[in-house]
Amino acid sequence: MQGGGWFHLSAGVWALAMLAVFVRAIRLSYRIEARSEGLRNRTGLPRYAAMPFTVTNRKVARDPETQALRRRMLTLLGINAAGFALLWAALGVIGMGDG
């Protein structure tokens, strides 16, 4: 496999890993919403995750279990942000981030 082929393969693996981490964070956000009275979905219809509320701890239940779920979600989002920063740095090193 040529140099470009390895990059494409590793970029694909990176993308799948980042997507999996983000999906796990979204699932945790839904669990936090279900445990929080101010964020609970009572309509019966699907809706988007209220991640801005769960990230900023607005309307989130203050019990230790919910806060532990929130910390786990923040860790996953931090891992996701670090993954993007590492990709940006890697693109800069190999010269593909110049534009």
Helices and strands as residue ranges (DSSP letters): H 3-35, G 37-39, H 51-56, H 64-94
